[in-house]
């Protein structure tokens, strides 16, 4: 694992993949879990934007219930 942090109630983990320029992002808030890949460049340069997209996706998930 390269990094882990919290976005409110969402735990975010950044992991390496088999591809040298890609990272796996694993998100979990206890109810929902999601995974996606990003390019290292995106993670290093657009982390704030990525975090906002994660937060919005989880917020939308709860609005649909």
Backbone as XML, in Angstrom:
<?xml version="1.0"?>
<chain id="A" units="angstrom">
  <residue number="1" name="UNK">
    <atom name="N" x="0.846" y="-1.174" z="0.000"/>
    <atom name="CA" x="0.000" y="0.000" z="0.000"/>
    <atom name="C" x="0.896" y="1.243" z="0.000"/>
  </residue>
  <residue number="2" name="UNK">
    <atom name="N" x="0.581" y="2.160" z="-0.892"/>
    <atom name="CA" x="1.379" y="3.381" z="-0.998"/>
    <atom name="C" x="0.894" y="4.487" z="-0.060"/>
  </residue>
  <residue number="3" name="UNK">
    <atom name="N" x="-0.432" y="4.537" z="0.142"/>
    <atom name="CA" x="-0.989" y="5.624" z="0.936"/>
    <atom name="C" x="-2.365" y="5.206" z="1.431"/>
  </residue>
  <residue number="4" name="UNK">
    <atom name="N" x="-2.776" y="5.743" z="2.551"/>
    <atom name="CA" x="-4.147" y="5.556" z="3.033"/>
    <atom name="C" x="-4.536" y="6.807" z="3.815"/>
  </residue>
  <residue number="5" name="UNK">
    <atom name="N" x="-5.799" y="7.167" z="3.694"/>
    <atom name="CA" x="-6.288" y="8.358" z="4.378"/>
    <atom name="C" x="-7.808" y="8.294" z="4.453"/>
  </residue>
  <residue number="6" name="UNK">
    <atom name="N" x="-8.393" y="9.199" z="5.207"/>
    <atom name="CA" x="-9.841" y="9.261" z="5.378"/>
    <atom name="C" x="-10.375" y="10.504" z="4.673"/>
  </residue>
  <residue number="7" name="UNK">
    <atom name="N" x="-11.526" y="10.323" z="4.032"/>
    <atom name="CA" x="-12.299" y="11.437" z="3.476"/>
    <atom name="C" x="-13.615" y="11.436" z="4.240"/>
  </residue>
  <residue number="8" name="UNK">
    <atom name="N" x="-13.654" y="12.079" z="5.368"/>
    <atom name="CA" x="-14.831" y="11.978" z="6.226"/>
    <atom name="C" x="-14.957" y="10.544" z="6.718"/>
  </residue>
  <residue number="9" name="UNK">
    <atom name="N" x="-16.051" y="9.879" z="6.368"/>
    <atom name="CA" x="-16.256" y="8.488" z="6.788"/>
    <atom name="C" x="-15.710" y="7.483" z="5.781"/>
  </residue>
  <residue number="10" name="UNK">
    <atom name="N" x="-15.152" y="7.957" z="4.692"/>
    <atom name="CA" x="-14.663" y="7.082" z="3.621"/>
    <atom name="C" x="-13.171" y="6.820" z="3.809"/>
  </residue>
  <residue number="11" name="UNK">
    <atom name="N" x="-12.811" y="5.543" z="3.894"/>
    <atom name="CA" x="-11.399" y="5.151" z="3.941"/>
    <atom name="C" x="-10.909" y="4.984" z="2.513"/>
  </residue>
  <residue number="12" name="UNK">
    <atom name="N" x="-9.785" y="5.596" z="2.190"/>
    <atom name="CA" x="-9.214" y="5.520" z="0.849"/>
    <atom name="C" x="-7.830" y="4.896" z="0.957"/>
  </residue>
  <residue number="13" name="UNK">
    <atom name="N" x="-7.576" y="3.890" z="0.127"/>
    <atom name="CA" x="-6.260" y="3.258" z="0.064"/>
    <atom name="C" x="-5.748" y="3.352" z="-1.364"/>
  </residue>
  <residue number="14" name="UNK">
    <atom name="N" x="-4.479" y="3.680" z="-1.493"/>
    <atom name="CA" x="-3.824" y="3.738" z="-2.796"/>
    <atom name="C" x="-2.845" y="2.578" z="-2.856"/>
  </residue>
  <residue number="15" name="UNK">
    <atom name="N" x="-3.013" y="1.725" z="-3.869"/>
    <atom name="CA" x="-2.174" y="0.527" z="-3.995"/>
    <atom name="C" x="-1.515" y="0.477" z="-5.360"/>
  </residue>
  <residue number="16" name="UNK">
    <atom name="N" x="-0.383" y="-0.221" z="-5.405"/>
    <atom name="CA" x="0.291" y="-0.423" z="-6.684"/>
    <atom name="C" x="-0.458" y="-1.482" z="-7.488"/>
  </residue>
  <residue number="17" name="UNK">
    <atom name="N" x="-0.277" y="-1.462" z="-8.807"/>
    <atom name="CA" x="-0.831" y="-2.483" z="-9.693"/>
    <atom name="C" x="0.322" y="-3.128" z="-10.449"/>
  </residue>
  <residue number="18" name="UNK">
    <atom name="N" x="0.003" y="-4.081" z="-11.304"/>
    <atom name="CA" x="1.030" y="-4.713" z="-12.127"/>
    <atom name="C" x="1.567" y="-3.765" z="-13.190"/>
  </residue>
  <residue number="19" name="UNK">
    <atom name="N" x="0.777" y="-2.784" z="-13.528"/>
    <atom name="CA" x="1.186" y="-1.798" z="-14.532"/>
    <atom name="C" x="1.982" y="-0.690" z="-13.844"/>
  </residue>
  <residue number="20" name="UNK">
    <atom name="N" x="3.163" y="-0.348" z="-14.353"/>
    <atom name="CA" x="4.020" y="0.617" z="-13.647"/>
    <atom name="C" x="3.466" y="2.044" z="-13.563"/>
  </residue>
  <residue number="21" name="UNK">
    <atom name="N" x="2.546" y="2.413" z="-14.455"/>
    <atom name="CA" x="2.029" y="3.780" z="-14.445"/>
    <atom name="C" x="0.611" y="3.891" z="-13.910"/>
  </residue>
  <residue number="22" name="UNK">
    <atom name="N" x="0.091" y="2.815" z="-13.321"/>
    <atom name="CA" x="-1.283" y="2.828" z="-12.813"/>
    <atom name="C" x="-1.302" y="2.510" z="-11.324"/>
  </residue>
  <residue number="23" name="UNK">
    <atom name="N" x="-2.288" y="3.062" z="-10.648"/>
    <atom name="CA" x="-2.512" y="2.805" z="-9.226"/>
    <atom name="C" x="-3.957" y="2.377" z="-9.024"/>
  </residue>
  <residue number="24" name="UNK">
    <atom name="N" x="-4.190" y="1.538" z="-8.038"/>
    <atom name="CA" x="-5.548" y="1.135" z="-7.684"/>
    <atom name="C" x="-5.994" y="1.960" z="-6.488"/>
  </residue>
  <residue number="25" name="UNK">
    <atom name="N" x="-7.188" y="2.512" z="-6.574"/>
    <atom name="CA" x="-7.782" y="3.282" z="-5.491"/>
    <atom name="C" x="-8.935" y="2.458" z="-4.929"/>
  </residue>
  <residue number="26" name="UNK">
    <atom name="N" x="-8.880" y="2.158" z="-3.636"/>
    <atom name="CA" x="-9.918" y="1.364" z="-2.972"/>
    <atom name="C" x="-10.595" y="2.258" z="-1.939"/>
  </residue>
  <residue number="27" name="UNK">
    <atom name="N" x="-11.920" y="2.369" z="-2.050"/>
    <atom name="CA" x="-12.691" y="3.225" z="-1.146"/>
    <atom name="C" x="-13.710" y="2.376" z="-0.401"/>
  </residue>
  <residue number="28" name="UNK">
    <atom name="N" x="-13.913" y="2.677" z="0.886"/>
    <atom name="CA" x="-14.852" y="1.918" z="1.689"/>
    <atom name="C" x="-15.356" y="2.809" z="2.825"/>
  </residue>
  <residue number="29" name="UNK">
    <atom name="N" x="-16.672" y="2.851" z="2.985"/>
    <atom name="CA" x="-17.221" y="3.616" z="4.113"/>
    <atom name="C" x="-17.960" y="2.731" z="5.106"/>
  </residue>
  <residue number="30" name="UNK">
    <atom name="N" x="-17.780" y="1.407" z="4.976"/>
    <atom name="CA" x="-18.469" y="0.475" z="5.858"/>
    <atom name="C" x="-19.723" y="-0.100" z="5.231"/>
  </residue>
  <residue number="31" name="UNK">
    <atom name="N" x="-20.373" y="0.653" z="4.347"/>
    <atom name="CA" x="-21.560" y="0.180" z="3.635"/>
    <atom name="C" x="-21.257" y="-0.119" z="2.177"/>
  </residue>
  <residue number="32" name="UNK">
    <atom name="N" x="-20.518" y="0.755" z="1.552"/>
    <atom name="CA" x="-20.199" y="0.625" z="0.137"/>
    <atom name="C" x="-18.683" y="0.537" z="-0.044"/>
  </residue>
  <residue number="33" name="UNK">
    <atom name="N" x="-18.291" y="-0.254" z="-1.037"/>
    <atom name="CA" x="-16.871" y="-0.397" z="-1.359"/>
    <atom name="C" x="-16.731" y="-0.222" z="-2.860"/>
  </residue>
  <residue number="34" name="UNK">
    <atom name="N" x="-15.734" y="0.517" z="-3.293"/>
    <atom name="CA" x="-15.486" y="0.677" z="-4.721"/>
    <atom name="C" x="-13.990" y="0.672" z="-4.987"/>
  </residue>
  <residue number="35" name="UNK">
    <atom name="N" x="-13.644" y="0.267" z="-6.191"/>
    <atom name="CA" x="-12.255" y="0.239" z="-6.644"/>
    <atom name="C" x="-12.194" y="0.825" z="-8.043"/>
  </residue>
  <residue number="36" name="UNK">
    <atom name="N" x="-11.139" y="1.542" z="-8.316"/>
    <atom name="CA" x="-10.887" y="2.014" z="-9.669"/>
    <atom name="C" x="-9.398" y="2.261" z="-9.829"/>
  </residue>
  <residue number="37" name="UNK">
    <atom name="N" x="-8.957" y="2.392" z="-11.057"/>
    <atom name="CA" x="-7.540" y="2.663" z="-11.312"/>
    <atom name="C" x="-7.378" y="4.080" z="-11.827"/>
  </residue>
  <residue number="38" name="UNK">
    <atom name="N" x="-6.239" y="4.652" z="-11.511"/>
    <atom name="CA" x="-5.863" y="5.973" z="-12.009"/>
    <atom name="C" x="-4.409" y="5.905" z="-12.458"/>
  </residue>
  <residue number="39" name="UNK">
    <atom name="N" x="-4.056" y="6.807" z="-13.337"/>
    <atom name="CA" x="-2.650" y="6.922" z="-13.708"/>
    <atom name="C" x="-1.900" y="7.614" z="-12.575"/>
  </residue>
  <residue number="40" name="UNK">
    <atom name="N" x="-0.642" y="7.243" z="-12.390"/>
    <atom name="CA" x="0.165" y="7.875" z="-11.336"/>
    <atom name="C" x="0.163" y="9.390" z="-11.492"/>
  </residue>
  <residue number="41" name="UNK">
    <atom name="N" x="0.243" y="9.861" z="-12.726"/>
    <atom name="CA" x="0.246" y="11.298" z="-12.987"/>
    <atom name="C" x="-1.020" y="11.954" z="-12.427"/>
  </residue>
  <residue number="42" name="UNK">
    <atom name="N" x="-2.176" y="11.314" z="-12.655"/>
    <atom name="CA" x="-3.444" y="11.863" z="-12.145"/>
    <atom name="C" x="-3.429" y="11.926" z="-10.621"/>
  </residue>
  <residue number="43" name="UNK">
    <atom name="N" x="-2.972" y="10.843" z="-9.996"/>
    <atom name="CA" x="-2.935" y="10.810" z="-8.536"/>
    <atom name="C" x="-2.009" y="11.887" z="-7.982"/>
  </residue>
  <residue number="44" name="UNK">
    <atom name="N" x="-0.844" y="12.030" z="-8.577"/>
    <atom name="CA" x="0.135" y="12.989" z="-8.070"/>
    <atom name="C" x="-0.268" y="14.434" z="-8.318"/>
  </residue>
  <residue number="45" name="UNK">
    <atom name="N" x="-0.978" y="14.694" z="-9.412"/>
    <atom name="CA" x="-1.272" y="16.074" z="-9.791"/>
    <atom name="C" x="-2.725" y="16.501" z="-9.607"/>
  </residue>
  <residue number="46" name="UNK">
    <atom name="N" x="-3.626" y="15.527" z="-9.497"/>
    <atom name="CA" x="-5.049" y="15.861" z="-9.402"/>
    <atom name="C" x="-5.729" y="15.147" z="-8.233"/>
  </residue>
  <residue number="47" name="UNK">
    <atom name="N" x="-4.997" y="14.942" z="-7.165"/>
    <atom name="CA" x="-5.535" y="14.207" z="-6.009"/>
    <atom name="C" x="-6.760" y="14.908" z="-5.421"/>
  </residue>
  <residue number="48" name="UNK">
    <atom name="N" x="-6.735" y="16.202" z="-5.347"/>
    <atom name="CA" x="-7.868" y="16.936" z="-4.777"/>
    <atom name="C" x="-9.132" y="16.715" z="-5.613"/>
  </residue>
  <residue number="49" name="UNK">
    <atom name="N" x="-8.974" y="16.766" z="-6.933"/>
    <atom name="CA" x="-10.103" y="16.528" z="-7.839"/>
    <atom name="C" x="-10.613" y="15.090" z="-7.684"/>
  </residue>
  <residue number="50" name="UNK">
    <atom name="N" x="-9.708" y="14.131" z="-7.607"/>
    <atom name="CA" x="-10.071" y="12.722" z="-7.425"/>
    <atom name="C" x="-10.856" y="12.551" z="-6.114"/>
  </residue>
  <residue number="51" name="UNK">
    <atom name="N" x="-10.402" y="13.178" z="-5.047"/>
    <atom name="CA" x="-11.088" y="13.081" z="-3.754"/>
    <atom name="C" x="-12.497" y="13.660" z="-3.825"/>
  </residue>
  <residue number="52" name="UNK">
    <atom name="N" x="-12.660" y="14.749" z="-4.543"/>
    <atom name="CA" x="-13.985" y="15.354" z="-4.690"/>
    <atom name="C" x="-14.920" y="14.413" z="-5.445"/>
  </residue>
  <residue number="53" name="UNK">
    <atom name="N" x="-14.408" y="13.748" z="-6.475"/>
    <atom name="CA" x="-15.218" y="12.797" z="-7.238"/>
    <atom name="C" x="-15.618" y="11.603" z="-6.368"/>
  </residue>
  <residue number="54" name="UNK">
    <atom name="N" x="-14.702" y="11.126" z="-5.529"/>
    <atom name="CA" x="-15.019" y="10.022" z="-4.617"/>
    <atom name="C" x="-16.140" y="10.447" z="-3.673"/>
  </residue>
  <residue number="55" name="UNK">
    <atom name="N" x="-15.984" y="11.606" z="-3.046"/>
    <atom name="CA" x="-16.975" y="12.108" z="-2.092"/>
    <atom name="C" x="-18.336" y="12.274" z="-2.754"/>
  </residue>
  <residue number="56" name="UNK">
    <atom name="N" x="-18.359" y="12.850" z="-3.957"/>
    <atom name="CA" x="-19.630" y="13.051" z="-4.667"/>
    <atom name="C" x="-20.294" y="11.716" z="-5.005"/>
  </residue>
  <residue number="57" name="UNK">
    <atom name="N" x="-19.501" y="10.729" z="-5.417"/>
    <atom name="CA" x="-20.055" y="9.422" z="-5.765"/>
    <atom name="C" x="-20.698" y="8.765" z="-4.542"/>
  </residue>
  <residue number="58" name="UNK">
    <atom name="N" x="-20.064" y="8.860" z="-3.382"/>
    <atom name="CA" x="-20.638" y="8.273" z="-2.169"/>
    <atom name="C" x="-21.878" y="9.048" z="-1.734"/>
  </residue>
  <residue number="59" name="UNK">
    <atom name="N" x="-21.848" y="10.365" z="-1.850"/>
    <atom name="CA" x="-23.022" y="11.166" z="-1.501"/>
    <atom name="C" x="-24.210" y="10.787" z="-2.383"/>
  </residue>
  <residue number="60" name="UNK">
    <atom name="N" x="-23.966" y="10.605" z="-3.687"/>
    <atom name="CA" x="-25.037" y="10.227" z="-4.613"/>
    <atom name="C" x="-25.592" y="8.845" z="-4.278"/>
  </residue>
  <residue number="61" name="UNK">
    <atom name="N" x="-24.738" y="7.948" z="-3.849"/>
    <atom name="CA" x="-25.167" y="6.596" z="-3.492"/>
    <atom name="C" x="-26.203" y="6.648" z="-2.371"/>
  </residue>
  <residue number="62" name="UNK">
    <atom name="N" x="-25.980" y="7.515" z="-1.388"/>
    <atom name="CA" x="-26.910" y="7.607" z="-0.263"/>
    <atom name="C" x="-28.185" y="8.349" z="-0.636"/>
  </residue>
  <residue number="63" name="UNK">
    <atom name="N" x="-28.096" y="9.278" z="-1.587"/>
    <atom name="CA" x="-29.303" y="9.990" z="-2.029"/>
    <atom name="C" x="-30.259" y="9.053" z="-2.754"/>
  </residue>
  <residue number="64" name="UNK">
    <atom name="N" x="-29.729" y="8.017" z="-3.411"/>
    <atom name="CA" x="-30.554" y="7.081" z="-4.175"/>
    <atom name="C" x="-31.327" y="6.124" z="-3.277"/>
  </residue>
  <residue number="65" name="UNK">
    <atom name="N" x="-30.902" y="5.967" z="-2.038"/>
    <atom name="CA" x="-31.583" y="5.015" z="-1.130"/>
    <atom name="C" x="-32.938" y="5.514" z="-0.679"/>
  </residue>
</chain>
